[in-house]
Amino acid sequence: MIRKLSCVLLLASQKVTNIAAFSSRTTASSFFTSSNKILSRNLSRPNHPNQHRRSFANTNVALKMTSSSKEAEADANLVHSRDVDAVYNAPVADGKRRPLNSTVEFLITAMVGVPLFLTVVLPLSAVFQVGKKVLPVAGESVPLVTDANATANAKDVLEVEADSFPPISELTPLAERKYDAVLLGATGFTGGIAAKYMAQQYGCGKELKWAIAGRSQKKLDAIRQEIVTLGFAPAVDSIDTILVDTSQPSTVHGLVKDTRSIITTAGPFCKYGSNVVAFCARYGTNYADITGETGWNKEMIVKYEDLAKETGAKIVSLCGNDSIPWDMTTFKLRQLMSKECKDTISKVKCYDQLKGGISGGTIDTMLTAIDGKYVEPRFEFDPYLRTRDGKKSMNKSKNASSQLMTKSDTLGGHGEWTSPFVMAAVNGEVVKRSQALSEGGNGTGSGSTLTYEEYVVNPSFKEAFLGWFGPILGLTALLNPITGVPMRKFLLPKPGDGPTEKQREYGYLLVSGVGEGQNGSLVRSEFYFPGDPGYKETAKMVVESGLCLALEGDRLPEQGGGFFTPSVAMGDILLERLCKTGCKFASKVVRMPKLKSNL
């Protein structure tokens, strides 16, 4: 009976899709999209070899860095544009349409979905979760991870293959390695998109030397065949394939030791990423991924940061839709306020306009967390508050995003209704990490406090309500087996499935940022991504991040190794690459700081 009622709600709230007429609404391939897009709209060392950068030409977008003053000026315009209105209006100029809900959908959800949630889904999930707490699995506990025992555990992993590692002093310099980048996870949904992006953007057998890696030779060959269909038939043979099972340490050497950078989309990263991070830190290989798993990332920081500093490896997680748009927005607002207003940023608000789908791989990562298959360790203090010297930052950061529907301000949100964004907690964590790493520089000062807020902006109250209630219903239903099992079996997409190419083209993301200063300054920014943010744009973001680390070493703000956020590791150099490959960014000062009276 519960399942029948659930299906009635879901089918009744399914969006009427008409892609052919470009009156597109996200298709109902899963519970999250059929139930008013539960997640689809809400996801959403000095002198070290890694300083070496080799510029290269690209037939589609010229990313070669030259000393030409005209090109330098053009690059500056890309990342320092002040035309925020043009960027804000870019989605309309590109023919993008915002997701809309009908009044019928709204009424059915309010009259059927809300009572169903309150009387069935919420009680079931509450009872089940309380039962798990009262009757925990025998021996289940969350260990305390300290610098000492984390280092010991890290040694345990690397000591398995200790005899296979060369001494750190004898590591192959990055400039002499065979590949510029190796893409791990190319056989997955997002990885396949990333592989085709690399082929289209940089070609095969040209100056960029890259390879693809995965567990199945058959699937890797299939990806190469897909690249053939893009018109690279003769050159596709230049793309080497590397077989690797990241759960088997002996296979990871071949993946990591002969490349400047690892680009990985293979998640959940708590399952498939830890050995890759460990080996990158040991081999001095740069690393970029698309994880949103902040707990796992914190564990990796505690375990391997000292080693990465020693070898010069730059380890940069969260290089996709989690969380480059918001990390870079905060970075640029802070930069502008410091340089032009001579003020310290104290508050950032981000308003998100987005449209996109969800894949089975994303669902798998989410279910890993829901099922408790990965439990974040306890730490002496939050690793995201670590400064470069390992001490606790004096800077403070607070995520003050409201969990209710609200009316936005007229500057960033243009007075529209807002709803909470599912990934705001993750994005806020990354902003906190950047704030700590920037202590005493980049306009943060020392001991400053930053308040972060983030919301989805909606065309009307209907969309705001459905964008608020949808995630609550969907995520709560997954917390008990009675409603959760049918959803997983029949409604949620499986790994390898995801939005079609046409749907990815219709998607987009616009992040409107507003920054407030301690002395009353006000700055604004707009950041536009013209494709589905979770997949098309994520593939581009992680590829450009990995190539930025591999090829732009002498231009990067960070010259040594360690664990960084995207904005701290790459800053304007990454933004430049993104804007040269389709994104648009602009920022401007709205109000200068208030003058202090001498009276």
N, C-alpha and C positions, 0 to 999 in steps of 0.2 A: 504493500500500500504506500509506504514511504517513497519507494522508488517511482511508483506511478505518479504520485503527487509532484515529486521532483521533476520528472520528465514533463509534466503539464506546464509547470512554471518555466522550465528552460525553453521548451518549444514555443510557448506563448510569447516569451521575451526575445525570441530569435529575430535577428535583423533581416529585413527584406533586402537581399543583395542584388544589385543590378550593375555589375562591373562594365558590361558592354556599353551601357549608356553613360559611363563614368559618373553615375550617381552612386558611387561605391560606398558601401558600408562593410565593415569587417565581416567576413564569412564565418559561419558557425561550424567550424571544423572541430571545436572542442567546447567543453563546458565554459571555459573562460571567455570565448568569443561569443557563444550563443547566449550566455547570461550577461548581456550588456557589456561585453568585452571586459570581463572581470580583471584580467591582467593585461590584455593586449593594449589597452589604452593607459595602463598604469605601470606597465613595465617600462612591460616598458617595457784614476790616480795619476797624479801627474806623472809624465814620462811612461805611463803604462801603455801597452799596445792598443787599448781601447780608445785612445785619443785619435787613432788613425781614421780618416774618412776618405772614401773614394767617391768623387762625384761621378754622376753618369747621366747620359742623355736619355730622354724618354720620348718616343714618337708621339704620344698623346698629350702629355703634360710635361713641360720642361721643368725638371726639378734640379738640374745642374746649377750649382752655385758658382757664380762668376763675380769678377770685380767690377762689372759694368755698373755704372752709376744709375742708368735707367732701370736695369733689372733690380738693383738694390732698392730704388725708390718704389718700384712696383710691389716688391715684397713687403716693404714697410706699409704700403697702402692696404695690403691684404689684412694685416694683423692690427693696424692702428687706424682703420677707417673710423670716421665719425658719423657716417650716414646711417644712423640707427633706424630711421624710418624706412629706408629702402630695404634693409634686411628684415625688418618686421613685416613688410608687405610682400616679401619674396615668395611665401607659400601661395598667395593669391596669384601673383605673377606667373608662377609655375603651374597653375591650374589645380592646385591641391584643394581638396574639400574636407572640411572638418567633420568628424563623426557626429551624426545627429540621431536622436531617438524620437519615435512617434509618441503622441499622447497615449495611445493604446498600450504601448509597451510600458510607459510610466505607470499607468493606472493598474495594469495587471500585476506589475512588480510590487506596487504599494499595497494592493488589496489581497494578493495571493502570496507573493514572495515574502513579505514582512511577517504575516501571521505564521507561515510555514517555518520561517527561521526561528521565531520566538517560541513556538510550541513543539517543534520537532528537532530541527537541526541543532540549535543551541543547547537544549537540555541533553541530547544524546552526546554531544561532544564534551560538554562540561562533566557529565558523569564518567565518561571514558577517561578523560585526562586526569580527573581527581583520583580515579582508580589506579592509574599508572603511578601517581605520586604516593598513594597510600600503600600500594603493593609493588614496590620497585623490583626490578630484576636483581636477583641475588648477586652481591659483589659489585653492583653498579655504583661507580663513583666518578667524580670529575677530578682529575689530578691537578695539583698545583704545579705550574710550569715556571721554574726560576731560570735565570741565566746559567746557573751551574748544571742543573739536571737537563736543561734543554741542549746544552753543548754536549753533554754525555750521550744523550739520545741521538743527536746528529752524528756523533762519531760512530755510534753503533751502525747506522745506516751506511755511512761511507766506508767504514772499516770492512764491510762485507766484500767490497771491491778494492780494498786498499792497495793490493799488489798490482792492480791494473792502472792506477793513476800515476802519471809522471810527477816528479817533484814540482812544486809550484813555480820554482825558478826556471824550470824547463818547459813550461807550457808554451804551446805554439802561439806566437803573437797574433793578434786578431788580423793584422794586415796580411799575414801569410796563410790564412785559412782558406780552404777550398770554396766555401759558400759564404755569401753575404747573409743569407737567412735560410732557415729551414722551417717550413710550416708543418707543425704537428697537429694532427686531428683533421687532416684534409679530407678524410672519408666521412666526416660528420656533416650535419646540415650547414652550420655556419662556416666550418672549415672548407667545405666545397665551394661556397660563395667566395671565401677569401682566396682560394686557389685560382678561381676564374678571374677575380679582380686583379691578382698579380700578373696573370697572363695578359689580360687586356691592357693594363696600365703600363707594364714594364716589358712585356714580350717574353719570348722564350729564346734562349741562346744568345741574348744580347749582353750588354755590359753587366746587368744584374745577374748574379749567379745564385740560383735558389733551387731548393729541392722540397719534396713533400714527404711526409712520414706518417706511418700508421701501423696498425697491427695486421692488416690483411693486404697481401700483394694483389689479390684479385680486385679489391676495392680501390687500391691506389691506381691500378691500371685503368679502372673504369673512370676515375677522375681525369687521368691523362687523356682518355678518349673523349670526355666531355670538352676538354680544352681543344682537342682537334676540331670539334664542331665549331669552335669560335674562329677558325681560320689559321690555326697554328700547326697544321699537319706535318710539315717537314721539320719544324723546330721543336716539337714537343718532346722528341727523344733527348733533348738537352736537359730536360727536367728529371733529375735523378729521383729515385724512390728509396726510402730508408725504412726497413722493417724494424719496429720497436714495440715492445710490450713494457710500458712504464712500470708495471708491477714487478718486472724482472730486472733488477739493477744491472745485470751483465749486458743487457741489450741497449742500455741508455748511453754508454760510452760513444757508440757510433753516431748517435743522434746529436750529441752536444760538443764533442771535442774538436770538430773541424769546421765550425761555423761561427760567425761573429755574433749572430743573434738567433734565438729561438722564438718563434711566434707560435703560440699555442691556443687552440680553441677546444682542446680535449678536456671536457669536464664531465661530471663534477670534479673539481680540482682536488678536493679532499680525498677522492678516490684515485685520481690519475695524475696529479700534479706534483706531489711532494718529492718524489725521486728526481723529477726533472729539475725542480728548483735546487735541490741539493747538489746535483751534478753540474748545473750551470754555475752555482756559487764556487764549486771546487775547480772547474775548468776555466773560470774567468770569462764565461760566455754571457752575453747580455740576454735578457729575457723579458718578454711581454705576453700577457694573457688577457682573457676577457672575463675572469672570474668576478662574481659579486659576493664571494664567500669571505667576508672580512674576518671572521673568526679563524679560518684556516690561514689567511694571509698574516694575521698577527702571530700565529704559531710559527710560521716560516721565518718571520722577522727575528723572533727570539732565538730560534735554532741556528740560523745561517747568516745573519747579518755580519758578524765579525769575520767570517770566512769570505764573504763577498767583498768586504772592504780590503782584505788581504790580497785577493786575486784581481780586483778591479772590476768584477762583474756588477753590472747595473741590473737589478731585479725590479721590474715595474709591473705590478699587477693592476687590475681594474682599468684596462686600456680599451674597453668597449663602451657600450651604452651605460654600463656601470664602470667608471663614472666620469669619463672624459668631459662630456658637455658641462657638467656642473662644477667639476674641479677646475676646468679651464675658465669658466665664467667667473668664479670667485677669484681666481688668480689675476684675471684681467681687470676686474673691478678694483682689487687691492692695488695693482700696479698703477692704474690710472689715478686713483685717489692719492697715492704716495707721490707720484711724479708731478701732477698738475695742481693738486689741492694742498700738498704738503700736510696731509692729514692721515690718520690711522683708521682703517676700516673697523667698524664695530658691529655692523649688521648687514647681512646679505639675504635678500629675498629672491627666489627663483620661481617664475611662473611658466609652466610647461604646456605647450600646445603640441599634441602628439597623436599619431595615427599609425598603427602597426599590428602585427600578428604575434603569434607565440609558437615555439617549436617544442618537439618532444624532449630535446636535450635540456631546454630550460625547465620544463616540467620535472625532468629527472633530478636536476639539481635541487629544485624546490622540495621535492618529495624526500630527498636525502636528509634535508634539515627537519622536515615535519616528522619523519619517522625516527629521528634521533640517531641516525646512523653515524652522524658526526656531531660530537658535543664539544663546544669550544672550551678549551682548558681554562683553568683559573691562572691568573698572572699576578706577580707582585705588584705591578701597576700596568695600566693599559699600554700595550706596545705602541699604539697609535699616538701616545703622548711622548714617545722617545724623541730626543733631539739627536743630532748627528753623533754626539759623543756618548750616547746611551743613557744620559740622565733624563729625568722627568722634566718636561717642558714647563716653563712658567706661564706659557700662554694657555688660555682656557677657551673652550669651544662648547657651545650649547645648541642642540637642535630643538627649536621651539615651534616646529611645524604643528599646526592645529590638526587634530584628527576629526574635525567636524567640517561641515560645509560652511563657507564664509563668503562674504563679498570682498573682492580684492580692491586694492587701491587703484587709483586711476592712472598711475605712472607705469607700473610694470604689468599689472593685470587688467588694465583698461576697464575697471569697474565690473568685470564679469564674475559670475559665480565660480567658486573654487571647490575642489574636492581633494582629499589627501592623495598623495602619490605613493604607491606601494614601495618604490625604491628610495624614498626620501631618507629613510634611516641609514641605508647604505651610503648614499651620496653625502649625507651629513658626517658620517664616519671618515670618509676620504677627505673632506674639507678639514676635519679636525686634524688628520694626519699631516696635511699640507701646512696647516697653521703651526703645528709643532715643529716641523722641519724648517720652517721659515723664520723661526724665532730670531729676533735681532736683525732681520733683513727683509727685503721684499715688501717693505711697508708695514710689517706687523709689529715692530718694536719688540719689547720683551715684557712679559707680564700682561699683555693685552688680552681682552676678551672678545670673542666673535660669536654673535648669535646668528644661527642659520635657520632659514625657513624655506619650505618648498611646497608648491601646490600645482595641481592640474587646473588650467582654466577651461571653462566650458561655455558653449554658446548660450545656454539657458539653465534654469533651475532643474529641468528634467534630466539633462546630461550630468549635472552635478550630483543629483541624488543617485542616479544609477551608477555613476562612477565611484560614489562613496559606498553604497550598499552592496554592489556587485562583488567586490573583493572580500567584504565581510562574510557574505553568504558562501562564496566559493571556498575560501580558506577555512572557514569554520566547518563546512561539510566534510572537508578532508581530514579533520581531526578525530573522526570516529569511523569504525569499519562499516557500519550499516549504510551510511551514505557515501563514505569514502571509497569503498571497494568498487561499487558499480561505476562511480565516476572514473576511477583509474582504468577500469577494464573496458568501458564502452565509450567514454566521452573525451578523455584526455588524449592528445596526440602522443605517439610513440617516438622514441629517439630516431632521428632520421627524417621525421615528418616536420613540416612547417609551412609558412605562407608561400604561395606561388610567386613566380617571378613578377607577374602582373601586380599582385597585391603588394609586393615589396616596392615596386615602382610608385604605387599610389600613396605609400606611407611617407611620413615626414616627422621632423621634430623641430620645434622652435622654442628656445629657452630665452625668456626675457628676464634679465637680471637687474636688480636695483641694490646699490650699496650705499650705506649711510656711514658717515665718519664721526669720530669722537667730537669734532669741533663743528658739526653741522653740515659738512659737505654731503653732496648727493651726486651719485654717478649712476649711469644706466648702460646696459649692454643688450645686444641681440645676437643670438647664435643659431644659425639655421642649418639643418641637415636635410637634404632633399629626398632621401629615401627612407624606407622602413628603418627606424633607429635600432631595433633589436637585432637585425640581421644584415641587411645591405650596408648600413652605415657602421655597424659594429665591425663587420669584416674589414671595411676600409680603415677604421680607426686603429684596429690592432695591427694591421699590416703596416700602416704608416708609422705607428709607434715602434714596431720592430725594426723597420728600415731606418728610422730616425736614429735609433740607438746604434745600428750597424754602420751607417754611412755619414752621420753628421757629428762624429765624436768631438772634433775640435771646435765645434760651434755650440755645443750643449752647455747649459749653465752648470751642470754637475760634471766634473772631470774625474772624480774618484768613484769607487765602487760602493755598493750598499743597496738598501731597499728604499725605494722612493715612490712617490705618487707621480702620475703623468706630468702634472704641471711643474713640480719641483725638478724632476729629471730632465724635462725637455722644453718646457715653457713655450716661448714664441716660436721656436724652431718647429715644434710639432704643429702648432696652430698654422704656421705658414704652409706646411705640407698639406694639411687638411683643406685649407682655403684654395690651394692650387688644384685640388682634386674634387671640387664641387661644393664645399661648405662656404658659408658666408658669415662674417663676424664684423661687428661695429660696436663702438662704445663712445660715450661722450660725458662731459661734465654737465650736470643739470644745475648744480648750485655750488658755489665756492664756500669755504668755511666762514663762519661768523668771525668778524674782527673782535679781538679782545680789547676792552677799554683799559686805558692806562690810569683812569680815575680811581 
